[in-house]
């Protein structure tokens, strides 16, 4: 949050030619990931501030080597802002595409966790 506030303050004070939309797009991925995790934790009757390894970067690291996970994360984060600087409409479409890709990464993991929970519950009930 501090980095976001500093970016806004810097944007307002420097009167740069950088578009406010670009600055907002810089933060789309961490904000969406944070909100997703807070919501899922609350739906699980846990504190939204509990720690876990379900952040996007943890999911990427579980699927690929560190350098590839880093490049993937930075591409999802930076590509929409880069394209927005060239063409704002194309940037919005790129953001939408990156969001869909983000969902394709985080949703299967959540689904597999549900399947694991169901299979564990079945095993426990069968053992009784």
C-alpha positions as CSV (number, residue, x, y, z in Angstrom):
1,X,0.0,0.0,0.0
2,X,2.9,2.3,0.8
3,X,4.4,1.8,-2.6
4,X,1.0,2.6,-4.2
5,X,0.6,5.8,-2.2
6,X,4.2,6.8,-3.0
7,X,3.5,6.2,-6.7
8,X,0.4,8.4,-6.6
9,X,2.2,11.1,-4.7
10,X,5.1,11.0,-7.2
11,X,2.7,11.2,-10.1
12,X,0.9,14.2,-8.7
13,X,4.0,16.1,-7.7
14,X,6.1,15.6,-10.8
15,X,3.4,16.5,-13.3
16,X,4.9,13.8,-15.6
17,X,3.5,12.9,-19.0
18,X,2.9,9.4,-17.6
19,X,-0.8,8.5,-17.8
20,X,-2.7,7.9,-14.6
21,X,-4.1,4.8,-16.2
22,X,-0.6,3.4,-16.6
23,X,0.2,4.0,-13.0
24,X,-3.0,2.3,-11.9
25,X,-2.3,-0.7,-14.2
26,X,1.1,-1.1,-12.5
27,X,-0.7,-2.3,-9.4
28,X,-3.4,-4.5,-10.9
29,X,-1.7,-7.9,-10.2
30,X,-0.8,-7.5,-6.5
31,X,-4.1,-5.8,-5.7
32,X,-6.2,-8.5,-7.5
33,X,-4.1,-11.3,-5.9
34,X,-4.5,-9.8,-2.4
35,X,-8.2,-9.3,-2.8
36,X,-8.6,-12.9,-4.0
37,X,-6.7,-14.3,-1.1
38,X,-8.5,-12.2,1.5
39,X,-11.9,-13.2,0.1
40,X,-11.1,-16.9,-0.1
41,X,-9.8,-16.9,3.5
42,X,-12.9,-15.2,4.7
43,X,-15.0,-17.7,2.9
44,X,-13.0,-20.4,4.7
45,X,-13.8,-18.7,8.0
46,X,-10.2,-17.7,8.5
47,X,-8.7,-14.3,9.1
48,X,-8.1,-12.5,5.8
49,X,-4.6,-11.7,7.2
50,X,-3.6,-15.3,7.7
51,X,-0.5,-16.3,5.8
52,X,-0.4,-19.2,3.3
53,X,1.3,-20.2,0.1
54,X,-1.5,-19.5,-2.3
55,X,-0.2,-16.2,-3.6
56,X,0.4,-16.2,-7.4
57,X,4.2,-16.2,-7.0
58,X,4.0,-19.3,-4.8
59,X,1.8,-21.0,-7.4
60,X,4.2,-20.1,-10.2
61,X,7.2,-21.3,-8.2
62,X,5.4,-24.7,-7.6
63,X,5.0,-25.1,-11.4
64,X,8.3,-23.8,-12.7
65,X,11.9,-22.9,-11.9
66,X,12.5,-19.6,-10.2
67,X,13.8,-17.6,-13.3
68,X,10.7,-18.7,-15.4
69,X,8.3,-17.9,-12.5
70,X,9.9,-14.4,-12.2
71,X,9.6,-13.7,-15.9
72,X,6.0,-15.0,-15.9
73,X,5.0,-12.8,-13.0
74,X,6.7,-9.7,-14.4
75,X,5.1,-10.3,-17.8
76,X,1.7,-10.5,-16.3
77,X,2.4,-7.4,-14.3
78,X,4.2,-5.2,-16.8
79,X,2.8,-6.2,-20.2
80,X,-0.5,-4.3,-19.8
81,X,1.3,-1.1,-18.7
82,X,3.8,-1.3,-21.6
83,X,1.0,-1.9,-24.2
84,X,-1.1,0.9,-22.6
85,X,1.8,3.4,-23.2
86,X,1.7,2.5,-26.9
87,X,-2.1,2.2,-27.4
88,X,-4.6,2.6,-24.5
89,X,-7.3,0.4,-26.0
90,X,-4.9,-2.4,-26.8
91,X,-3.6,-2.0,-23.2
92,X,-7.0,-2.6,-21.8
93,X,-7.4,-5.7,-24.0
94,X,-4.0,-6.9,-22.8
95,X,-5.0,-6.3,-19.2
96,X,-8.1,-8.4,-19.8
97,X,-6.0,-11.1,-21.4
98,X,-3.5,-11.1,-18.5
99,X,-6.4,-11.3,-16.0
100,X,-7.8,-14.3,-17.8
101,X,-4.4,-15.9,-17.8
102,X,-4.1,-15.1,-14.0
103,X,-7.4,-16.8,-13.4
104,X,-6.3,-19.9,-15.4
105,X,-3.3,-20.1,-13.1
106,X,-5.0,-19.6,-9.7
107,X,-8.4,-21.4,-10.3
108,X,-7.1,-24.9,-11.1
109,X,-5.0,-24.8,-7.9
110,X,-8.1,-24.0,-5.9
111,X,-10.1,-26.7,-7.6
112,X,-7.4,-29.3,-6.9
113,X,-7.4,-28.2,-3.2
114,X,-11.2,-28.9,-3.1
115,X,-10.7,-32.3,-4.7
116,X,-8.0,-33.1,-2.1
117,X,-10.3,-32.0,0.7
118,X,-13.1,-34.1,-0.6
119,X,-10.9,-37.2,-1.0
120,X,-9.5,-36.7,2.6
121,X,-13.0,-36.4,3.9
122,X,-14.1,-39.5,2.1
123,X,-11.1,-41.4,3.4
124,X,-11.9,-40.3,7.0
125,X,-15.6,-41.2,6.7
126,X,-14.8,-44.6,5.2
127,X,-12.4,-45.4,8.0
128,X,-15.1,-44.9,10.7
